Amino acid sequence: MASRILIVDDDPALLEALPESIRTRMKGIQVDTADSGRQALALIAEVDYDAIVTDIKMPELDGLSVLEKVRQLRPDTPTLLITGHGERDLTVRALRGGAYDFIEKPIERDHFIASLGRAIQARQLKRQVEEQKQALAHHAEQLEHMVQDRTCELLKANQAKDEFLKARDLALVEAQHAHERLSFLAEATRVLVTSLDTDETLRRVACALVPTLADYCLISMMMKNGTFRVATVAHRDPNRQDAIEHITPDSLSPSHPVSRVCKTRHALLFEDVSTRKRQLAADRDYLAAHRALGGRSVIIVPLLAHGNTLGVMTLGRLDGREPFQQEDLELGEELARRAALAVANARLYSDAQEANRLKDEFLATVSHELRTPLTAILGWAQMLQGGTLDEATAQRALGSIERNAKFQSHLIEDLLDISRISTGKLRLDVRPLELGPIIEAAADAVRPAADAKGIRIEKTIDWKAGLVSGDSDRLQQVVWNLLTNAIKFTPRDGCVRITLKRQHPHVYIGVSDTGQGISPEFLPYMFDLFRQGDSSITRSHGGLGLGLAIVRHLVEMHGGNVNAHSEGEGKGATFVVTLPMIGIPTADHNGRKDGTDVSQKAISMDGVPELKGVSVLIVDDELETRELLVEVLSRCGAEVRASSSAHDALEALQTWKADVLISDIGMPGEDGYELIKKVRKMDADRGGCIPAVALTAYARGEDRIRALSAGFQMHVSKPVEPVELAAVVASFAWQTRKR
């Protein structure tokens, strides 16, 4: 880079000669000139010169003043002063003021050029030193930054290493815990699968938990009536096991922690039972019971299997041991799930064994009950064939044969009903009915048996209880079975009461007796197939144990419910049947016994059932019939759609879900039989299981059989009364909702 100097002098001749001399003797140098001190200072403020040459005596601003200003503006720039001969005092002041050198006039060129060269070289060296200092400072700063960066990286690396080692240690600990948990679960599972006895399975679960996971364990199983039974307990101190049984009472309030676990099917964790913070009022007493036993931490886990809550498992840790944590809760839940499956499997095995036993007992009972009347029939028949009986004895023999034949016929009919129920072939001929005449007829049928034992039959019948949609024969069978059962188990001179009343929106039938009652243990199984309170060979009452099972199925087919109540053995029993009411008779039928079918009687549209929320698809090729059916069912509140052909009906079922299908049989193209066959091939969620009614003018018996065989649930002949049609739809709607 070329050097640049400034010459300041008020002598024009010197300003012209001196730069020329410098350029001649110093190559590559740039010379600026200024004829006054003020002009020089302006240039110095803009340019950092390598050297400045100034005359010491100038008007306005002399050389010493310029020197002073230069020292302020450019302290590192060397300044040469030109002085006259003999001005030594000025020279001394200049040197003291910071002048680099002084040149006396007349100027000796060689001395001036040499001094100027030294000044320029000194300035350049100083500039280089400054640049090197700056470079060194910059490098030092960069190095400092690098050191800091490397230090941070090392710190981060050390921190990462520490975190890695910590994570590794934690992972090793967690892996060890996981291995211990898996080993514990594996051992517990091995223990669980070695027994098919429910109580033994639960005992083994408790022993596996104590003391590995908990210090004490209580397992309670839920009974059918909602109460709890303590199945097993375990404590690390065997002498304290009895105290644990009373922690959970048999009957619990809905807010009790155990009840909440059963309802929500989610476990509860109480890390510290001694703290009362955020505890519900219902929890305090329960946790206080644990605290009284020395408990510190408690887990309550539901026993869940196949979507059912079988019971609860309570685990506790005593003082001096770490409280339960979330991982302990998860381990308890997993073990409870496996234990519940083991219990469920044990119960299935027990149920299978019980079913097999019941089957054997039932077959033995069937053999006994069928052979017993055969003994009297064959015996009297042989004696009649011998011709040795007198007239009175012969009449008694014929009466015995008739009674035993009827009894055997009834047994066979019950067996056939059970077969129809099992295969789904039991059909109902549904009509709007009053139940009063049905009850009267059933009571009349069982009166001889009641009179034989001196049993009173008391009837309380509300003749305006309401209409039901049902099969009169099957409903009479329900009432007959209940009355027969009551008479069978009521001692001589007892009483059987039957009640009919309205309990909106249902019709209530109650049959109560003063008989031997039902034990609480047997009550939940009253309506199970083949169940009998006493199935031993020494039992005092006969029968196959089918009657109440048939009652339950028939009532449910009518959309109703049946329940049994008893205060215990020797305190009688009450059976209650509730059926959905579909309307109210318009006439007073008090005391009428001329039949039960009111479908052809004068019933106003006000008495038809409400079908709000029920969707019905009607298929009929006759426009006027379609319009009539749509009008009748729409007035009852149903959502109705109509199709004129089987093809349109199938398309409608693809996009719309109907609760009931009503179809004509005789239609052009595809008839009703083809339609129902295609419907039954559809998926259940697309309407494949929809209840279907064949509404047709084909009214022969074989037509009805063909319709039912094709897949219809009911055959209704045209013409049909509006109330009858609405009752049929209501009946199917109730059955659908029941499912």
Residue pairs with C-beta under 8 A, 6 or more apart in sequence:
2 28
2 29
2 30
3 26
3 28
3 29
3 30
3 50
3 51
3 120
3 124
4 29
4 30
4 31
4 32
4 47
4 49
4 50
5 22
5 29
5 30
5 31
5 32
5 49
5 50
5 51
5 52
5 53
5 116
5 120
6 31
6 32
6 33
6 34
6 40
6 43
6 44
6 47
6 49
6 51
6 52
6 53
7 14
7 15
7 18
7 19
7 31
7 32
7 33
7 34
7 53
7 54
8 33
8 34
8 35
8 36
8 37
8 39
8 40
8 52
8 53
8 54
8 55
8 58
8 63
8 66
9 15
9 18
9 33
9 35
9 54
9 55
9 58
9 82
10 35
10 36
10 55
10 58
10 59
11 55
12 35
14 55
14 82
15 33
15 35
18 53
18 107
19 31
19 33
21 109
21 113
22 29
22 31
22 113
22 116
23 29
23 31
25 109
25 113
26 113
26 116
26 117
29 120
32 43
32 47
32 49
34 40
34 43
36 58
36 59
36 60
36 61
37 54
37 58
37 60
37 61
37 62
37 63
37 65
37 66
37 69
38 60
38 61
40 52
40 54
40 66
41 61
41 66
41 69
41 73
44 52
44 69
44 70
44 73
44 74
44 77
45 73
48 74
48 77
49 74
49 77
50 77
50 78
50 119
50 120
50 123
50 124
51 77
51 78
51 79
51 80
51 100
51 116
51 119
51 120
51 123
52 66
52 70
52 74
52 77
52 78
52 79
52 80
53 79
53 80
53 82
53 103
53 116
54 63
54 66
54 67
54 79
54 80
54 81
54 82
55 63
55 81
55 82
56 62
56 63
56 64
56 81
56 82
56 83
56 84
56 87
56 90
56 94
56 102
57 63
57 83
57 84
58 66
63 81
63 82
63 94
64 81
64 90
64 93
64 94
64 97
66 79
67 79
67 81
67 94
67 97
67 98
67 99
68 97
70 77
70 79
71 79
71 97
71 98
76 123
76 126
76 127
76 130
77 123
78 100
78 101
78 119
78 120
78 122
78 123
79 98
79 99
79 100
80 99
80 100
80 101
80 102
80 103
80 112
80 115
80 116
80 119
81 91
81 94
81 99
81 101
81 102
81 103
82 102
82 103
82 104
82 105
82 107
83 90
83 91
83 94
83 102
83 103
83 104
83 105
84 104
84 105
85 104
85 105
91 102
94 102
95 102
100 115
100 119
100 122
101 115
101 118
101 119
103 111
103 112
103 115
177 327
181 327
181 331
184 208
184 212
184 213
184 331
185 331
185 334
185 335
185 338
187 208
188 205
188 208
188 209
188 335
188 338
188 339
189 338
191 204
191 205
191 207
191 208
192 201
192 204
192 205
192 338
192 339
192 342
193 342
194 204
195 201
195 204
195 346
196 345
196 346
196 349
196 350
197 346
197 350
198 231
198 343
198 346
198 347
198 350
199 231
199 232
201 339
201 342
201 343
201 346
202 219
202 221
202 231
202 232
202 339
202 343
203 232
203 234
205 217
205 219
205 232
205 313
205 335
205 339
205 342
206 217
206 219
206 232
206 233
206 234
207 234
208 335
209 217
209 234
209 315
209 335
210 216
210 217
210 234
210 235
210 236
211 236
213 315
213 328
213 331
213 332
213 335
214 299
214 315
214 316
214 317
215 235
215 236
215 295
215 316
215 317
215 318
215 321
216 233
216 234
216 235
216 236
216 240
216 241
216 244
216 293
216 295
216 315
216 316
216 318
217 232
217 233
217 234
217 235
217 313
217 314
217 315
217 316
218 230
218 232
218 233
218 244
218 245
218 247
218 248
218 313
218 314
219 230
219 231
219 232
219 233
219 303
219 311
219 312
219 313
219 314
220 228
220 229
220 230
220 231
220 248
220 258
220 311
220 312
220 314
221 228
221 229
221 231
221 303
221 310
221 311
221 343
222 228
222 262
222 309
222 310
222 311
222 312
223 229
224 524
225 524
227 250
227 251
228 248
228 249
228 250
228 251
228 252
228 258
228 311
228 312
229 250
230 245
230 248
231 311
233 241
233 244
233 245
234 241
235 241
235 244
236 318
240 293
243 293
244 293
246 289
247 286
247 289
247 290
247 293
247 314
248 258
248 312
248 314
252 258
252 259
253 259
253 282
254 260
254 263
255 280
255 281
255 282
256 282
256 286
257 268
257 282
257 283
257 286
257 300
258 286
258 300
258 312
258 314
260 268
261 267
261 268
261 300
261 301
261 302
261 312
262 302
262 309
262 312
265 302
265 304
265 309
266 302
267 299
267 300
267 301
267 302
267 329
267 332
267 333
267 336
268 299
268 300
269 298
269 299
269 324
269 326
269 329
270 283
270 287
270 297
270 298
270 299
271 297
271 323
271 324
271 325
272 296
272 297
272 323
273 287
273 288
273 290
273 291
273 295
273 296
273 297
273 298
274 291
274 296
276 284
279 287
287 298
290 298
290 316
293 316
293 318
294 318
294 319
295 316
295 317
295 318
295 319
296 316
296 317
296 318
296 319
296 320
296 321
296 323
297 316
297 317
297 321
297 323
297 324
298 314
298 315
298 316
298 317
298 324
299 314
299 315
299 316
299 324
299 328
299 329
299 332
300 312
300 313
300 314
300 315
301 312
301 313
301 314
301 315
301 329
301 332
301 333
301 336
302 309
302 311
302 312
302 313
302 336
303 309
303 310
303 311
303 312
303 313
303 336
303 339
303 340
303 343
304 310
304 336
304 337
304 340
305 337
305 340
305 341
305 343
305 344
306 344
308 344
310 340
310 343
310 344
311 343
313 332
313 336
313 339
315 324
315 332
317 323
317 324
358 530
358 531
358 535
359 530
361 530
361 535
362 530
362 544
362 545
365 532
365 535
365 543
365 544
365 545
366 411
366 415
366 544
369 411
369 542
369 543
369 544
370 408
370 411
372 542
373 404
373 405
373 407
373 408
374 404
374 408
376 400
376 401
376 404
377 400
377 401
377 404
377 405
377 408
380 397
380 398
380 400
380 401
381 401
383 389
383 397
384 394
384 397
384 398
389 397
411 544
414 544
414 546
414 547
414 550
415 544
415 546
417 426
417 546
417 550
418 529
418 546
418 549
418 550
419 425
420 426
421 549
421 550
421 553
426 553
426 557
427 708
427 713
427 714
428 470
428 471
428 474
428 557
428 558
428 714
428 731
429 471
429 473
429 714
430 469
430 470
430 471
430 714
430 727
430 728
430 731
431 469
431 470
431 471
431 472
431 597
431 598
431 599
431 724
431 727
432 467
432 468
432 469
432 582
432 583
432 597
432 598
432 599
432 603
432 723
432 724
432 727
433 467
433 468
433 469
433 470
433 472
433 475
433 596
433 597
433 598
434 463
434 465
434 467
434 585
434 589
434 596
434 598
435 465
435 468
435 475
435 500
435 507
435 509
435 579
435 596
436 461
436 462
436 463
436 465
436 500
436 589
436 592
437 589
437 592
437 593
437 594
437 595
437 596
438 472
438 475
438 476
438 479
438 596
439 459
439 461
439 479
439 498
439 500
439 509
440 459
440 461
440 593
441 476
441 593
441 596
442 476
442 479
442 480
442 483
443 457
443 459
443 479
443 483
443 498
445 480
446 457
446 480
446 483
446 484
446 487
447 457
449 484
449 487
450 456
450 457
450 487
450 496
453 487
453 490
453 491
453 492
453 493
453 494
454 492
454 493
454 494
455 487
455 490
455 492
455 493
455 494
455 495
455 496
456 494
456 495
456 496
457 483
457 496
457 497
457 498
458 495
458 496
458 497
458 498
459 497
459 498
459 499
460 497
460 498
460 499
460 500
460 501
461 499
461 500
462 500
462 501
462 502
463 585
463 588
463 589
463 590
463 591
463 592
464 502
464 584
464 585
464 588
464 589
465 500
465 501
465 502
465 507
465 508
465 581
466 502
466 507
466 581
466 582
466 583
466 584
466 585
467 581
467 582
467 583
467 584
467 585
467 598
467 603
467 607
467 727
468 475
468 507
468 558
468 579
468 580
468 581
468 582
469 558
469 559
469 580
469 582
469 609
469 727
469 728
469 730
469 731
469 734
470 558
470 579
470 731
471 558
472 596
472 597
474 554
474 557
474 558
475 554
475 558
477 550
477 554
478 551
478 554
478 555
478 577
479 498
479 509
479 511
481 547
481 548
481 550
481 551
482 509
482 511
482 551
482 575
482 577
483 496
483 498
483 511
484 547
485 547
485 548
485 575
486 496
486 511
486 512
486 513
486 515
486 573
486 575
487 496
487 513
488 541
488 543
489 513
489 515
489 516
489 541
489 573
490 496
490 513
490 514
490 515
490 516
490 572
491 514
491 515
491 516
494 513
494 514
494 515
495 513
495 514
496 511
496 512
496 513
496 514
497 510
497 511
497 512
497 513
498 509
498 510
498 511
499 508
499 509
499 510
499 511
499 512
500 507
500 508
500 509
501 507
501 508
502 508
502 581
503 578
504 581
505 580
505 581
506 560
506 578
506 579
506 580
506 581
507 578
507 579
507 580
507 581
508 576
508 577
508 578
509 576
509 577
509 578
509 579
510 574
510 575
510 576
510 577
511 574
511 575
512 572
512 573
512 574
512 575
513 572
513 573
513 574
514 572
515 572
515 573
516 569
516 570
516 572
517 566
517 567
517 568
517 569
517 570
517 571
517 572
517 573
518 526
518 533
518 564
518 566
518 568
518 569
518 573
519 533
519 568
519 569
520 568
522 531
522 533
523 564
523 566
525 531
526 548
526 564
527 548
527 549
527 551
527 552
527 562
527 564
528 549
529 545
529 546
529 549
530 544
530 545
530 546
530 549
531 545
531 549
532 539
532 543
532 545
534 540
534 541
535 545
551 562
551 577
552 562
555 561
555 562
555 577
555 579
556 562
556 738
557 735
558 579
558 580
558 731
558 734
559 579
559 580
559 731
559 734
559 735
559 737
559 738
560 577
560 578
560 579
560 580
561 577
561 578
562 575
562 576
562 577
562 578
563 575
563 576
564 573
564 574
564 575
564 576
565 573
565 574
565 575
565 576
566 572
566 573
566 574
580 730
580 734
581 609
582 608
582 609
582 726
582 727
582 730
582 731
583 603
583 607
583 608
583 609
583 723
583 727
584 606
584 607
585 598
585 601
585 603
585 607
586 602
586 603
586 604
586 606
586 607
587 601
587 602
599 721
599 723
599 724
599 727
600 721
603 723
605 635
605 722
605 723
607 723
608 635
608 636
608 722
608 723
608 726
608 727
609 636
609 726
609 727
609 729
609 730
610 636
610 637
611 633
611 636
611 637
611 638
611 726
611 729
611 730
611 733
612 637
612 638
613 637
614 637
614 638
614 639
614 659
614 660
614 729
614 730
614 733
615 638
615 639
615 640
615 641
615 656
615 657
615 658
615 659
615 660
616 633
616 638
616 639
616 640
616 641
616 658
616 659
616 660
616 661
616 662
616 729
617 640
617 641
617 642
617 643
617 649
617 652
617 653
617 656
617 658
617 660
617 661
617 662
618 626
618 629
618 630
618 633
618 640
618 641
618 642
618 643
618 662
618 663
619 642
619 643
619 644
619 645
619 646
619 648
619 649
619 661
619 662
619 663
619 664
619 667
619 672
619 675
620 626
620 629
620 642
620 644
620 663
620 664
620 667
620 695
621 644
621 645
621 664
621 667
621 668
622 664
623 644
625 664
626 642
626 644
629 640
629 642
629 662
629 695
629 725
630 640
630 642
632 722
632 725
632 726
633 640
633 725
633 726
633 729
634 640
636 726
636 729
638 729
641 652
641 656
641 658
643 649
643 652
645 667
645 668
645 669
645 670
646 663
646 667
646 669
646 670
646 671
646 672
646 674
646 675
646 678
647 669
647 670
649 661
649 663
649 675
650 675
650 678
650 679
652 658
653 679
653 682
653 686
653 687
653 690
654 686
657 687
658 687
658 690
659 690
659 691
659 732
659 733
659 736
660 690
660 691
660 692
660 693
660 729
660 732
660 733
660 736
661 676
661 679
661 687
661 690
661 691
661 692
661 693
662 692
662 693
662 695
662 725
662 729
663 672
663 675
663 676
663 692
663 693
663 694
663 695
663 712
664 672
664 695
664 696
665 671
665 672
665 673
665 694
665 696
665 698
665 703
665 707
666 672
666 696
666 697
666 698
672 694
672 696
672 707
672 710
672 712
673 706
673 707
673 710
676 692
676 694
676 710
676 711
676 712
677 710
677 711
679 687
679 688
679 690
679 692
679 711
680 688
680 711
681 688
682 688
691 713
691 732
691 735
691 736
692 711
692 712
692 713
692 714
693 712
693 713
693 714
693 715
693 716
693 728
693 729
693 732
694 707
694 710
694 712
694 714
694 715
694 716
695 716
695 718
695 720
695 725
696 703
696 707
696 715
696 716
696 717
696 718
697 717
697 718
698 717
699 717
699 718
703 715
704 715
707 715
708 714
708 715
713 732
714 728
714 732
716 724
716 725
716 728
